[in-house]
């Protein structure tokens, strides 16, 4: 708290929650930034940039993972503004490799579908795909017909990056800096891990407390992706909390934005239901929820295992906030406090787990034939198939996580009819429709 003793009274409870949460979670380091209107961002920090190293400062950069997707989507809209592509054009016009795989339906995938996670593209890890990732991805059938189902895919954003680079004849990172980040006041250090390391970027950390192990942002990229730079469009940004909120503020500021009014509207026109939380929709690299009696709240999270990040913003109110940590544990209580104190928005509690019969059954993938069976198991569920069995623990609403298998990610049950059993099971490792 002493480090942030000069915080304005308006943010006193936020800072108290931030410091307490960081302490209670035995965090390594964290930073938050809030900007309202045309003022300078308020920044609070806690802990160390690296284990037993320099304290986190207002300029310390953190990897922010999937928040990068907002910038990738904005870069596509720069090309739309310039007349180089249309959001509903087939991506194969630029990237014919997309149509050369085992699933002929991929030829119909559009830019919009990739950006909204409705293209049906599977999402294997970069370590599974290897160096020839385009070929490896093409050897996997789509999860579903393009446009049929929202299914999160970072590899879909990697395809966007590859297509942009092909379209412009420039490496994606260079294009992002020159056409989007530089106009917003940022340089290549926020997208190049080697340059970020030279500027004192925080280390990522695996483990908690005394068991934590540090990784530089260069080692972090190698650990999570095999140093695959093709993953940058999906999650490569390395920024301070202040840089993040200032850049996103600039993206929607009519006087500073490199995007047209129409393009800014496209970014905020989130129309695709995610099924992950009641009322949540996805746009182009951004999620949106409308709070009861409150404004539409936009944002995105980022998680790399050793870093965690949350971004929320309400452009109509000139409000932008980010909470970053360098130990993989998001500071969600701090985020809730920001919403309560600044926007007067109370958190909406997640719904409890429904009867096991709503979820139990067999689900089969569209083209691969892979299937899993869901059955009741204690207070949760059990998933069998894909060569393993794992317990599923309830995570709120109709979302579950694989117990002891974080690499499998979460699973969400979807309901075409609210009074009937689940129609689909969607996850990072499997997407299938109920067959019995």
N, C-alpha and C positions, 0 to 999 in steps of 0.2 A: 504493500500500500504506500510506503514512503516514496517509492519511485514515482508514483502517480499522485503525489500529494497536491499538486496544483490543478487538479481536474476541476472544471466548472461544476457548480452545485447541481446543474441540470443532469450531469452524468455521474453524480456521486454513487448512486445505487448500482449503476452499471459497472463502475470500476470496482466496487466492493464485491459484486457477484463474480466478476472476472477474476479478481485476485483469489477469492475464496475457492472458486472452482478449480483454478490452476493448482492451488495448494492441495486441495482435497484429492485430486486425481494424480498427485505426485508428478505433475507435468514437468517437462524439461524447459520449454520456452513457449511464449505465446505473445500475440499482438492483436490489438483491435483498433479499428479506425471508424469514425463516424463523420460524415459530412452532411450538412443541412444548408440548403439554399446556396448562396455564393460564398459562404465562409470557407476558411481553411479547415482541413480535416483535424478533428481531435483524435489523438493517438494515445493509447495506454499500452504498456508492455509488462511482461513478467518473465522471470527466469533467464536462462542462458541460451545463446544461439547454438552452442555446442556444449556437450557435457563438460562441466567445470571450466568453461571458457568465457569469452566476453559476454556481457549481459546483452539481451535483446534490446535494440534501440528502435527509434521511429523509422530508421532507414533499413533495418534488417529485412532481407528478402527470404521468403518461404516458397516452397513449391506449392501451387494451388490446384494441381490436378485438373479435374474436369471443368472447373470454372473457365479454363482455356477455350472450351467449346463456344462460349458466347462470342469471343473474339474471332474464332474461325468462321462462325456464322456471319458475323459482321463483315468479314473480308469477302465472303461470297456475295453479300449484298453490295459491296463496292463494285464488283464485276457486273452485277445487275444494273446498277446506276450508270455504268459506262457502256451498257448495251452489249456486253460480251457474252452474256448467257441469260437464260430465263430460269426461274426457280423450278418450273415444271418441264424443263428440257431433260431428255435422257442423258445421264452422265456418260454413257458409252459413246456419245458424239465426241467426247474429249478423251475418254479412257476406255478404249475398246477391249482391254484386258478383262474388264468387268463382265463382259458377255462371253468370255472364252472358257468359263468353268463348267462344272457339271450341271448347273441349274440354269436352263434357258430363260427362266423368268427374270434373271438379273439384268437382261438387256433392257427391261422396261423401267429400271430404277431411276428416279429423278433426284435432282439436287435437293428439292424440298423433302423428299422422303428420307434421304440420308440425314439431313439436318434435324428432322423431327423424330428420328428413330422409328420410322414406319416402313423402312425398306425391307425388313425381314433378314437383314445381314446378321449372321452369327457373330459371336464375340469371343473367340478363343484368345488366350493370352499371347503376347508377342513371343514369348519363349517357346510356345507350341508351334507357331508359324515359321519361325526362323528367318533367315536373311531374305529368302525369296517369298516374302509374305503375301504378295498379290496372288501368286500361283497357289500357295497353301490355302488362302482364303477361298479361292475359286473352287477348290476341291471339296468344299463343304456345301451341302444344299442350303438354300435359304430356309429360315425358320417358318416363314409363311409368305403367301403371295404379297408382293410389294403393295403397300397401302392398307393392308388388312388389319394389322395389329401393331400397337406400340410395344416395342421391345428394345431396350437400351443397348446400344452397341458403340463402344469406343472405336472398334475397327471400322465402323461406318464413317466416323469422322476422319479416320486415317485415309479412307478412300477419297473423301472430300479434299484433303490436303494434297494427295497425289494428283487428283484431277486439276486442282488450281495450279499446281506447279507445271503440269503439262500444258494447260491453257495459256499460261503466261511465259513459259520457257524460263522460269526463275524458281530457284529453290523456295519451298514454302516459307521457311523462316525468314528469308530475305524479303519476300513479298509481304509477309505480315508486318514486319518492321517498317518497311518503306511506305506502305499504303494505309496502314491503320495505326500502329503503335507510335511512330514518329509524330504524326499529326496530333496525337493525344499526349505528347510529351515524354514518351518512353523510348529507350534505345534497345540495342540487341542484347544487352546483359539480362533482360527479363525473359529471353527465349533461348539463350545459349548457356548451358550449364557451366562451361568452362569460364566464360566471362562473368557469370553470376558468382562463381566461386572466388574469382579475383576481387569482387566487390564486397566480400564478406557475407555471402549468403549463409543462412542457418544450415546446420546439419539436420538431416532427418534421423529419427531414433526408433528402433524397434525394442520393445520391452518397456518395463516401468521401473521407476526409482533406481535403485542401485544396480538392477539387472539390465538397464538400458544400454543399447549398443549404437554408436553414432555412425552415420554414413554421410559423406559430403554429397552435394547435389549431383556431382559427376558419378560417384559411386552408386547413388540412389538410382540414377537412370540405368546404369549397368545391372543393378540388382533386380529391378522390376521389369525391365524390357530387353535385357541383353544389349543395352546401348543403342536400341533401335530408334533412330531419329525420325522414322516415319510415324512414330506415335505422338510426336509433338503437337499436331493439330487437335488431338483428343485430350491432351493433359500436360503440355510441356512448360507452361508459364511459371516463372519464378519471380515473384514481386513482393514488395512490402505491402502491408495492409493499407497504408496511405496511398501508395501508387495505384493499388487496385481500385479503391473507391473513387479516386480522382479521375482515373482513366474511364471508368464506367460512367461516371457523372458526365465526362466530356463526350462520351458516345451519344448521350441523349440531350446534350445542350445544343440548341439550334445554332448558337454562335460559334461553337467549337467543333461540332460533330463532323467527321469526314463522310457521313452518310446523309442522303437526302431525307426529306420529311417522309416520303413513301417508304423508304428502306427502314427508317426508325419505326414506323408503324408495323412493318412486317415482323421486326424483331419482337414486338410486344403482342402480336396477334396470336397468342397461344390458344390453339383450338383443339388439340389432340388430348383426350383424357388418358392419364397414365394408369389409372386403376390402382395406384399405390396408396393414395390417400384420398379421402372423399373430396370431390371437387377440384382436385389438382389437375392441371393441364400443362402440356408442353408445347413450346413454340420453337423458335430457331435458336437452339443453345441456351434455353432458359425455361425454368419452371414458373408457374404462377398459381397462387391460391387466393381466393377472395374470402377474407375473414368476415365473420358475421357482423354486419353493421360497420365494417371498416373498408379500407382501400384494397385494391388488388396488390398483392405483395409478390414481387418477382425475385428470382434468385437462382442460385445453383450451389451445389456443394462439390467438394473435391476431396478424394481420399487416395493416397498412394501407399498406405500401410505404415509409412514412417512420417508422413505429414497429413494434416487434416485442415480443411478450409470451408468456411461458409460465407456466402455473399447474399445479401438481401438488399432490395432497393424499391423505392416507389417514386418513379420519375415525376409524376404529377405533383408531388410534394417536395421535390428536390432532396430526397432522403436516400442516402447510400451508406451501407455499413458492411464491414468484413471482420471476421474473427478467424485467426490463423493459429495453428499450433504445430510444433515440430516433433511430435511424438505419436502421431496417428490417431489421437483421441480428440474428437470434436468437442468444443466447449458449448454445448447446446443450451445449458442453463443460462449462460451469458447471452446467447442469442435471444432466448425467450425474454430475458430482462430488458434487452434493447427494444424489443417489440412493445413491451408493456410501458416502458418509461417514455419512449419517443413517439410511438404511434398509438398508444393506448389500446393495443390489441392484445387480448388475453389468449393464451394458448388453448387450442381445441384438443381435448384429450382423445387419444386413439380409442377405437372401439375394442371391446374384449373379443377373444377368440369365439367363433361360433361353434355349434355342435360339430363333432368330428365328421359326421355324415355329410356335412356340406362340402367337405374337402376330399373325403376318401373316394378312391376309384383308380382307374388306369388311364394314363395320358400318353398319347403317341405323337411323336414328331411328324411333321407334314410329309417330308420326302425320305428322310433317312431311315425311318422305321424304328428308331430308338424309342423305347417306352419306359415309363416308371410307374410304380404302384404306390399309392398313398394310403396308409392305414392309421387308425388311432393307435397312440402309443403313450401311455401315461397321461400327463397333462398336455401333451403336444401331439405330434404326428411322427410317422416314420416313413421315409422315402426309400424304396428299394428299386434298383435298376441301375443301368449305366456302369455296371461292374462293382457297385458298392451299396451299402445300406447306411443310412445316417438319420439321426433324430432331427426333427424340425421343431425349433422353439419359437413360440409366438412372439412377434415383434410389433404388434399393434395392427388394428384393422384386419385385413386379410393377408398380411405379410408375415413371413417366417424366415428364420436364419438356420443354416445347417450347424448343428452343435459340434464344436471342435473342428470344423472344416471351413475356416474363413475364406479359403481360396475358392470355395463354391459360390460365395456371395449369398444373396437373399433369393427367396422364392415368393411370388405373389400369385394368389388364386384370383381369377377373373370370373365374373358372373354375367352371362348374357341375359339371364332372367334372375332377378333378385330372390324369387321364391323357389328357385330350383338349385340343385347342386352346382358346384363350380363348372364352368364350361372350358376353361383353359388354365394351365399352369405355366407360369413364365418365370424364368430365372436366367442367371448369367450362363449357366452350363447346360440348360435345357429349356426348350419351349415346346409345349405339346397341347393338343386338344383332347378333351375327355372322350374316351371311346367306350367305357363301361364303368 
